[in-house]
Every structure is written in C-alpha cells, then in structure tokens.
C-alpha cells in the first residue's frame, strides 16, 4: 500500500528572516513556489520505494528511489520535509539505524531535478533534527522500564532482558541488558526533564533504550539479539 502526502507549505513559513545579512549556517524555512509529495511504497518489504514528486512554476519532476526504511512508525515520524529556498526542498527519510537518507529537489538550468544528497549541508540536517524533530518518535506506545521476553535465537533459547534501573537519583540510571548468559551494563546520565524507557518493537528480540521528553521519544541505543548473540549499538551520542 502506498501513502502519499503533499506538502503545500513549509514548516514555520511565516517566520521572517532577521534583518541584515543571513548567516550561511542558519536555516530560514522558505515559503515554497511549488509543491512536493512523498509516497512510500512496499513499506512492509525489506526494501521500500520512495517516490518524490516535485513541482515549481510548471517545472515538474518525479523520481523513485529504493531505500530500506524504519518500520512501524507513522509518516509524520518516518520523514521530514524542509524548503530552504522557494525552489529548493530537502526530504529526509529514516533508515532502520535512525539515521536519515536525504533527497534534494531543486531547479537547475531551467529543469526540475531530484537527487540523493549524500552529504546534506550541516545547517540542513541540524534544522531537521533540532527544529523538525527528525529521528524523534511521537507518542510511541508500550514504553516500559523493564522488558523480559523468552526468545530463541540461533540455537539459544533464553530470556532477553532490557531494564532501566535507577542509581542514585532520577538523573542517573543503569541500562541492564542480558541474553544467553551474557550481560551488559551502562551508567547513563539523563538530560534535563528527560526520563529513560525501554521501547519494544514488533520483534520480541529487538528493543530500544529511549529518552522520553513530553510526547517525544528519542531512540538512543539499539538493543537486539541476532544469531544467538546480544547486540548493543549506540544510535546517538549521549552527552
């Protein structure tokens, strides 16, 4: 099933750039001169199809890209759109690692073009993450402090455990993970006004250690069992 969403205006498009020369490192979302739509096809398959349709003042371009996407999230969380100029738009689509693949639609030499932006400008990805919330999941369900599931991975049958344990205050917690006789522990200091939770997925052998602030859920550490081995991968640096 494919779902198409058309973005007619930029987020915060009413904000005016401050007077004087703009800094090259600052993004001021633009009022677009056109539209862009993003369609996610084959979203339940290993590789999905990202179709982007871009139009500015009669110039049109549609292009489809293969991408492995983050599963089990809403479109609102899966991708973000940013018009940095009236004829220039960036689309960021999350991968399973919670990093994003960027696409850029623009007008060049009188043509509408869409390319993969392998290295998007720092100001673009920083705005996407800090202001638009790219990578943060809204209203995630089923968050728990202690996760325990009996699973079989490879030839090993055992209990997969992931727990958030308080240490000396609400600001410091221990992440405890266990499977097949292997345990790992991490002491983590929480950011201000943030709590830590375990975020289950549809796969019993896969969870996230996530920061929760209000309605925003930010996966920080990927925890899973693969071929009988416990895997712990940091998605985002913890300050």
Secondary structure, DSSP 8 states (H G I E B T S, - for coil): --EEEEE-S-TTTT----SS---TT-------SEEEEEEEESTTSSSEEEEEEEEETTEEEEEEEEE----S--HHHHEEEEEEETTEEEEEEE-TTS-EEEEEEEEETTEEEEEE-TT--HHHHHHHHHTS-TTEEES-S--BSEEEEEEEETTEEEEEEEEEEEEEETTEEEEEEEETTEEEEEEEE--TT-EEEEEE-SSTTEEEEEEEETTEEEEEEEEEEETTEEEEEESS---
